[in-house]
Amino acid sequence: MELISYFPKEKEWGPIVLGTSHLEKWRKILKYSECYLVLAEYVRQNLAKSIQVLGWDDTGEDETKLLRPVLMLSAALWEESETIKFAKGLVTNFTTHSIQIPPNLRSVAYIGSVLSGEFQYWQFCWDRYMTVRREKSSVLEERMELLRALGVTKDAWLQNRLLSHVITLPVFEIVQVLEAIAGTPTGGAMACRFLQAKWFDFQSKLGRGTVQFARVISAITQYGSTKFDYDELKSLVERFGDGPGLKLLNMTLSTVAANVEWVSRSQASIYSWIESKYHF
């Protein structure tokens, strides 16, 4: 927690990357916890201060140019209002004035605009993904960025629309989509129900007991943080059966067990720590 409060003063790339990676894990694991709302506000305030220090323009020394998109992406995922506005501006400038989105800010633009909740930005990302997918010279990185953005929407109807296409995608794209959807408050249960409904389709496409199939299951379940999540994953592991992918699923099961224990132990202290220092 102290590391987050130090973000606005931090100039080194390493600590920022480490800190934001922890924040992303917390965002997914704590999404149903009692401390989430105050934690989110605390995180947004500190990320906003950090971005103000660096500035919004894609300028500065190389290290600043590396730091800015890392902080902006984290701020977008935590739905910091100015970052969402900035992301929408990048997309609008591209669609209206053909001003290219800087490659290092694509994830910020796509994810932030989708998290604005405005349908037009989700549709833009979908159309862009379909265009990029058809291009022989397309960059895989941008396709993955677009799929992640499409998955983080909080609109259940759009998540269902995206899920209807999942089974047709390559394995690595399936994993990206399902992990993004499962990391949202609305998407965890939805993705798990989808997996159970399409179990035999996935098994036919990926193979029974394979590592690829295990990766798909792990993408949906790895951020579970309740006893129900653990029991549900345990039943999936039993259904999965023997095979080379079983080791990965058992590792995921251990991770979820650790998540359940950590959230149970930590959420009250996180809430108290933030409340003692900040008044929202």
Buried (B, 14 or more C-beta within 10 A) or exposed (E): EEBBBBBBEBEEBEEBBEBBEEBBBBBBBBBEBEBBEBBBBBBBBBBBBBBEBBEEEEEEEEEBBBBBBBBBBBBBBBBBEBBBEBBBBBBBBBBEEEEEBBEBBBBBBBBBBBBBEEEEBBEBBBEBBEEBBEEEEEEEEBBBBBBBBBBBBBBEEBBEBBBEBBBEBEBEBBBBBBBBBBBBEBBBEBBBEBBEEBBEEBBEBBBBBBBBBBBBBBBBBBBBBBEEBBEBBBEBBEEBEEBEBBEBBEEBBEBBBEBBEBBEEBBEEBBEBBEEEEEE
